[in-house]
Amino acid sequence: MKLFTSLIIFLMQRFLKEEDRVALRTQHRQEKNRRVADRITAVLLSDKGWSSSNC
Protein backbone atom coordinates (compact mmCIF):
# COMPACT_ATOMS: atom_id res chain seq x y z
CA MET A 1 0.00 0.00 0.00
CA LYS A 2 2.84 2.40 0.82
CA LEU A 3 4.38 1.84 -2.63
CA PHE A 4 1.01 2.57 -4.25
CA THR A 5 0.65 5.78 -2.24
CA SER A 6 4.18 6.82 -3.18
CA LEU A 7 3.43 6.18 -6.84
CA ILE A 8 0.28 8.29 -6.71
CA ILE A 9 2.19 11.15 -5.07
CA PHE A 10 4.91 10.85 -7.72
CA LEU A 11 2.35 11.07 -10.51
CA MET A 12 0.50 14.04 -9.05
CA GLN A 13 1.16 17.28 -10.83
CA ARG A 14 1.99 20.37 -8.82
CA PHE A 15 -0.63 23.09 -9.00
CA LEU A 16 1.54 26.07 -8.04
CA LYS A 17 3.93 27.77 -10.41
CA GLU A 18 7.52 28.17 -9.24
CA GLU A 19 7.07 31.93 -8.83
CA ASP A 20 4.01 31.30 -6.61
CA ARG A 21 5.98 28.85 -4.45
CA VAL A 22 8.78 31.40 -4.03
CA ALA A 23 6.29 34.13 -3.11
CA LEU A 24 4.58 31.88 -0.56
CA ARG A 25 7.90 30.85 1.01
CA THR A 26 8.88 34.51 1.30
CA GLN A 27 5.54 35.43 2.82
CA HIS A 28 5.83 32.47 5.22
CA ARG A 29 9.20 33.67 6.51
CA GLN A 30 7.94 37.22 7.01
CA GLU A 31 4.55 36.31 8.49
CA LYS A 32 4.17 37.22 12.14
CA ASN A 33 0.76 35.58 12.54
CA ARG A 34 1.56 31.89 13.11
CA ARG A 35 -1.94 30.82 12.10
CA VAL A 36 -1.47 32.37 8.66
CA ALA A 37 2.05 30.89 8.41
CA ASP A 38 0.65 27.43 9.19
CA ARG A 39 -1.92 27.80 6.43
CA ILE A 40 0.81 28.78 3.97
CA THR A 41 2.72 25.67 5.05
CA ALA A 42 -0.37 23.56 4.39
CA VAL A 43 -0.68 24.96 0.86
CA LEU A 44 3.00 24.35 0.11
CA LEU A 45 2.83 20.78 1.43
CA SER A 46 -0.36 20.13 -0.52
CA ASP A 47 1.45 21.33 -3.64
CA LYS A 48 4.11 18.69 -2.95
CA GLY A 49 1.45 15.99 -2.78
CA TRP A 50 1.04 15.75 0.98
CA SER A 51 -2.36 15.39 2.60
CA SER A 52 -3.62 15.17 6.15
CA SER A 53 -3.46 11.36 5.87
CA ASN A 54 0.35 11.61 5.48
CA CYS A 55 0.73 12.99 8.99
Contact map, one row per residue, 1 for C-alpha under 8 A:
1111100000000000000000000000000000000000000000000000000
1111110000000000000000000000000000000000000000000000000
1111111000000000000000000000000000000000000000000000000
1111111100000000000000000000000000000000000000000000000
1111111110000000000000000000000000000000000000000000000
0111111111000000000000000000000000000000000000000000000
0011111111100000000000000000000000000000000000000000000
0001111111110000000000000000000000000000000000000000000
0000111111110000000000000000000000000000000000001100000
0000011111110000000000000000000000000000000000001000000
0000001111111000000000000000000000000000000000000000000
0000000111111100000000000000000000000000000000001000000
0000000000111110000000000000000000000000000000000000000
0000000000011111100000000000000000000000000000111000000
0000000000001111100000000000000000000000000000100000000
0000000000000111110110000000000000000000000000100000000
0000000000000111111110000000000000000000000000000000000
0000000000000001111111000000000000000000000000000000000
0000000000000000111111100000000000000000000000000000000
0000000000000001111111110000000000000000000000000000000
0000000000000001111111111000000000000000000100000000000
0000000000000000011111111100000000000000000000000000000
0000000000000000001111111110000000000000000000000000000
0000000000000000000111111111000000000001000100000000000
0000000000000000000011111111100000000001000000000000000
0000000000000000000001111111110000000000000000000000000
0000000000000000000000111111111000000000000000000000000
0000000000000000000000011111111000001001100000000000000
0000000000000000000000001111111000001000000000000000000
0000000000000000000000000111111100000000000000000000000
0000000000000000000000000011111111011000000000000000000
0000000000000000000000000000011111001000000000000000000
0000000000000000000000000000001111111000000000000000000
0000000000000000000000000000001111111100000000000000000
0000000000000000000000000000000011111110000000000000000
0000000000000000000000000000001011111111000000000000000
0000000000000000000000000001101111111111100000000000000
0000000000000000000000000000000001111111110000000000000
0000000000000000000000000000000000111111111000000000000
0000000000000000000000011001000000011111111100000000000
0000000000000000000000000001000000001111111110000000000
0000000000000000000000000000000000000111111111000000000
0000000000000000000000000000000000000011111111100000000
0000000000000000000010010000000000000001111111110000000
0000000000000000000000000000000000000000111111111110000
0000000000000000000000000000000000000000011111111110000
0000000000000111000000000000000000000000001111111100000
0000000000000100000000000000000000000000000111111100000
0000000011010100000000000000000000000000000011111110000
0000000010000000000000000000000000000000000011111111110
0000000000000000000000000000000000000000000011001111111
0000000000000000000000000000000000000000000000000111111
0000000000000000000000000000000000000000000000000111111
0000000000000000000000000000000000000000000000000111111
0000000000000000000000000000000000000000000000000011111
